[in-house]
Amino acid sequence: MAKTEKSFEENVARLEEIVTALEKGDARLADSLRLFEEGTALVTACEAMLDEAEQKVVKLAKGADGTPVESGFTGEAEGNGR
């Protein structure tokens, strides 16, 4: 059986659910820890998806003459080393 990977949007929606549940503060400690662990795993997965998407955009960007051009994204945070 093939593993079905959730989309970025599904992961973000689940993260929002987790944050809401943790912000309520009424979950048991064990449940809160489980939610926190799930949330950190989702953040890691989302970061990997964003990195992969950025690499694809860089590969697909083309200059005026049709040749690939590698350039930074507008609005990047200053000092992030990219």
Backbone as CSV, one residue per row, in Angstrom:
resi,resn,N_x,N_y,N_z,CA_x,CA_y,CA_z,C_x,C_y,C_z
1,MET,0.843,-1.182,0.000,0.000,0.000,0.000,0.886,1.241,0.000
2,ALA,0.643,2.165,-0.914,1.465,3.372,-1.039,1.114,4.374,0.053
3,LYS,2.143,5.022,0.565,1.952,6.045,1.586,1.427,7.312,0.914
4,THR,0.343,7.860,1.447,-0.191,9.097,0.892,0.324,10.254,1.727
5,GLU,1.043,11.142,1.070,1.607,12.298,1.742,0.590,13.422,1.692
6,LYS,0.417,14.097,2.820,-0.531,15.206,2.861,0.047,16.419,2.171
7,SER,-0.838,17.239,1.659,-0.415,18.458,0.968,0.040,19.501,1.981
8,PHE,0.724,20.506,1.468,1.169,21.622,2.305,-0.041,22.252,2.996
9,GLU,-1.099,22.472,2.237,-2.298,23.110,2.785,-2.947,22.267,3.878
10,GLU,-2.965,20.950,3.689,-3.521,20.066,4.715,-2.670,20.116,5.983
11,ASN,-1.349,20.153,5.804,-0.460,20.240,6.963,-0.652,21.543,7.715
12,VAL,-0.795,22.648,6.992,-0.999,23.949,7.634,-2.338,23.965,8.383
13,ALA,-3.361,23.392,7.776,-4.670,23.333,8.440,-4.573,22.532,9.737
14,ARG,-3.853,21.419,9.700,-3.687,20.613,10.918,-2.875,21.382,11.961
15,LEU,-1.862,22.115,11.516,-1.087,22.940,12.448,-1.983,23.966,13.131
16,GLU,-2.879,24.572,12.391,-3.806,25.538,12.972,-4.691,24.881,14.028
17,GLU,-5.146,23.660,13.759,-5.948,22.921,14.734,-5.139,22.659,16.006
18,ILE,-3.887,22.272,15.836,-3.022,21.970,16.970,-2.789,23.223,17.809
19,VAL,-2.496,24.337,17.146,-2.263,25.596,17.872,-3.507,25.982,18.665
20,THR,-4.677,25.864,18.047,-5.927,26.193,18.735,-6.120,25.316,19.960
21,ALA,-5.868,24.028,19.801,-6.025,23.097,20.921,-5.043,23.415,22.045
22,LEU,-3.800,23.722,21.693,-2.800,24.028,22.713,-3.085,25.365,23.395
23,GLU,-3.597,26.337,22.635,-3.909,27.642,23.211,-5.059,27.580,24.208
24,LYS,-5.971,26.631,24.012,-7.073,26.464,24.967,-6.532,26.148,26.349
25,GLY,-5.495,25.322,26.381,-4.864,24.984,27.652,-5.610,23.978,28.502
26,ASP,-6.616,23.331,27.953,-7.385,22.383,28.762,-7.039,20.917,28.474
27,ALA,-6.052,20.687,27.626,-5.647,19.310,27.311,-4.744,18.770,28.425
28,ARG,-4.784,17.480,28.599,-3.894,16.848,29.570,-2.460,17.005,29.089
29,LEU,-1.518,16.918,30.000,-0.110,17.104,29.675,0.342,16.131,28.588
30,ALA,-0.005,14.870,28.726,0.404,13.864,27.740,-0.159,14.205,26.361
31,ASP,-1.407,14.661,26.326,-2.021,15.034,25.051,-1.348,16.269,24.465
32,SER,-1.018,17.223,25.318,-0.332,18.435,24.861,1.032,18.097,24.279
33,LEU,1.750,17.214,24.915,3.060,16.800,24.406,2.933,16.102,23.058
34,ARG,1.928,15.255,22.941,1.698,14.558,21.673,1.377,15.568,20.567
35,LEU,0.523,16.530,20.873,0.178,17.563,19.891,1.399,18.395,19.509
36,PHE,2.215,18.739,20.509,3.417,19.515,20.235,4.361,18.743,19.317
37,GLU,4.554,17.459,19.593,5.420,16.624,18.749,4.870,16.529,17.335
38,GLU,3.565,16.353,17.211,2.951,16.292,15.881,3.149,17.625,15.154
39,GLY,2.981,18.713,15.882,3.151,20.036,15.292,4.562,20.279,14.803
40,THR,5.554,19.886,15.595,6.940,20.096,15.163,7.254,19.244,13.931
41,ALA,6.692,18.051,13.855,6.895,17.203,12.674,6.239,17.841,11.447
42,LEU,5.071,18.440,11.631,4.392,19.105,10.522,5.167,20.328,10.058
43,VAL,5.729,21.084,10.993,6.538,22.249,10.621,7.735,21.801,9.793
44,THR,8.389,20.737,10.213,9.535,20.208,9.468,9.115,19.793,8.060
45,ALA,7.975,19.117,7.949,7.481,18.687,6.642,7.148,19.888,5.762
46,CYS,6.526,20.906,6.337,6.179,22.113,5.566,7.432,22.841,5.099
47,GLU,8.428,22.938,5.961,9.685,23.585,5.567,10.332,22.854,4.402
48,ALA,10.310,21.528,4.443,10.889,20.735,3.352,10.125,20.979,2.055
49,MET,8.792,21.057,2.142,7.984,21.315,0.948,8.274,22.696,0.381
50,LEU,8.420,23.683,1.245,8.729,25.036,0.780,10.112,25.101,0.140
51,ASP,11.081,24.420,0.741,12.427,24.379,0.157,12.402,23.745,-1.228
52,GLU,11.662,22.649,-1.361,11.557,21.964,-2.654,10.886,22.870,-3.690
53,ALA,9.830,23.558,-3.277,9.141,24.469,-4.195,10.061,25.604,-4.621
54,GLU,10.841,26.139,-3.690,11.775,27.213,-4.021,12.807,26.739,-5.037
55,GLN,13.318,25.527,-4.857,14.296,24.986,-5.800,13.689,24.842,-7.194
56,LYS,12.434,24.430,-7.273,11.762,24.292,-8.565,11.577,25.648,-9.229
57,VAL,11.204,26.649,-8.447,11.006,27.987,-9.001,12.316,28.522,-9.547
58,VAL,13.400,28.318,-8.817,14.706,28.784,-9.280,15.064,28.091,-10.590
59,LYS,14.799,26.797,-10.683,15.108,26.060,-11.914,14.245,26.536,-13.081
60,LEU,13.011,26.917,-12.801,12.080,27.276,-13.860,12.152,28.736,-14.279
61,ALA,12.774,29.573,-13.465,12.860,30.998,-13.796,13.707,31.172,-15.049
62,LYS,13.206,31.981,-15.960,13.926,32.194,-17.219,14.084,33.688,-17.467
63,GLY,15.189,34.034,-18.079,15.458,35.419,-18.425,14.752,35.822,-19.702
64,ALA,14.965,37.061,-20.116,14.321,37.592,-21.313,14.672,36.797,-22.568
65,ASP,15.884,36.238,-22.601,16.306,35.473,-23.778,15.924,33.995,-23.696
66,GLY,15.175,33.621,-22.657,14.717,32.247,-22.516,15.647,31.337,-21.760
67,THR,16.840,31.830,-21.416,17.761,30.997,-20.653,17.422,31.099,-19.168
68,PRO,17.666,30.030,-18.434,17.373,30.047,-16.999,18.182,31.122,-16.275
69,VAL,17.507,31.800,-15.364,18.144,32.827,-14.561,17.872,32.514,-13.104
70,GLU,18.919,32.460,-12.322,18.758,32.213,-10.897,18.821,33.548,-10.177
71,SER,17.723,33.866,-9.491,17.688,35.108,-8.738,16.942,34.888,-7.435
72,GLY,17.160,35.780,-6.508,16.490,35.670,-5.218,15.033,36.062,-5.319
73,PHE,14.274,35.701,-4.310,12.876,36.057,-4.247,12.736,37.443,-3.664
74,THR,11.775,38.199,-4.153,11.533,39.505,-3.561,10.864,39.292,-2.216
75,GLY,11.191,40.141,-1.279,10.592,40.035,0.034,11.289,39.057,0.946
76,GLU,12.445,38.529,0.531,13.176,37.624,1.414,13.633,38.372,2.644
77,ALA,13.674,37.686,3.746,14.172,38.289,4.986,15.654,38.607,4.811
78,GLU,16.040,39.759,5.307,17.448,40.147,5.175,18.318,39.270,6.057
79,GLY,19.507,38.971,5.543,20.493,38.249,6.340,20.245,36.778,6.485
80,ASN,19.425,36.175,5.605,19.195,34.746,5.739,20.205,33.910,4.985
81,GLY,21.173,34.558,4.326,22.251,33.820,3.679,21.944,33.294,2.306
82,ARG,20.788,33.584,1.735,20.453,33.091,0.400,20.507,34.195,-0.592
